[in-house]
Amino acid sequence: MESRPARRHVRSGRRLRPLDNDLSYYGSSVVAVRASTGEVVWHFNTVINDYWDFDIPSQPVIADIEIDGEWVPVVIQSTKMGFVFVLHRDTGEPVVDVTYRPVPRHGPLEALLSPVQPFPPEAFQASRSYEAGGSLFGFCDDLENESVIGPVYTPITEDWTIGLPSNMGATNWGGVAVDPERGLIAVRTSSVPFRTKLIERADAADLLAILDAEAATSQARTQAQKAFFERYNLPPGTEVARQSGTDYLMARHVMLDPVIGLPCAGVPLGELMMIDIDDEQVLWRRPHGTARDAGLPFNVGMPGVGGSLITSSGLVFVGGIAESAFRAYDVTTGEELWHHRLPNPANATPMSYTVSLPEGQKPFVVVAAGGDERGGIGGVGDYLVAFSIAR
């Protein structure tokens, strides 16, 4: 295992501050803090100098895992890049090897970008990469032809750059589920690309002055915003971040085909996979979810941000953002064993509990079926739905 790049720091009370006042020192990191004192015990940067919005989206999972015949206390962290890091809980050192690989550096951010980034083994890299020509009927070909396509950590420049994994995340706030007895990690992934680019502030100064002027009329602001979008080839719905104090604005939008409106990455758009920690192998990987609530009853796999749940009986439960259904898979084979319709999509992480009955303990699994208005499919509600689990 290669050692991680050294970063100079000084101790100030119980906080560590780098000599250059680097505000990203703890950014995109797993940080261990001693609860009794507030002392920082260790931290691990999942991204070094993050300029892709790859902040850690979810809580880590704490478990004791058997590795090479020994039980090891670990913390398992999923990331937007789809990388899953397995760290020693006491020290922050990788239990599953991490290598620091060279990554591209060019464009306006070149001097700010790290020359290397941490990579786990291939089995712990859940995201797909963007491949041109994969969209339905080639509907995204024009967008691809005017964009830069590269691997993870391709620098953002003044040209449109396609990101997959994207800022939405191959994994998001749902995180991962861990089966410590079997030594498995369940990862729910999404493949929704975004296009991002930088806009030089000085070049847009005339339009920004109108947008910022207190005396500007609403009509003037509307016209200036329209002119801004036209000047920089921004599709409707593009997010523009001012990034005050910098030389550049940032523009990005979800990359959808202009005909049907599907993400340009091609199917599957959502998957569920199982990683064997000790063997460092993908046990299985399969599309998760259909688009039948949108009129397409095909198991193409649909994106989502909620997590999964593994039971001791060997079931993996997971819902979705675009389908009003809840599914259970076999933990070792990935076979779908059961599914049930819900009143709204279960864009949430399930939980389990047991009830004491005269005949013994009865296990249940419960999920919030509240939908997500951003998904546009299945509606929204306020349901909690529970199911008993047969032993």
Secondary structure, DSSP 8 states (H G I E B T S, - for coil): --------EEEETTEEEETT--TTSSTTEEEEE-TTT--EEEEEESSSS--S-----S--EEEEEEETTEEEEEEEEE-TTSBEEEEETTT--BSS--EEEE----STTGGGS-SEEEE--GGGB------TT-SGGGTTHHHHHTSEE-STT----SS-EEESS-TT-SS-TT-EEEETTTTEEEEEEE---EEEEEEETGGGHHHHHHHH-TT--HHHHHHHHHHHHHHTT--TT-EEE--TTSSEEEEEEE-B-TTT--BTT-S-SEEEEEEETTTTEEEEEEE---BGGGTB-S---------EEE-TTSEEEE--SSSSEEEEEETTT--EEEEEE-SS---S--EEEEEEETTEEEEEEEEEE---TTT-SS----EEEEEE---
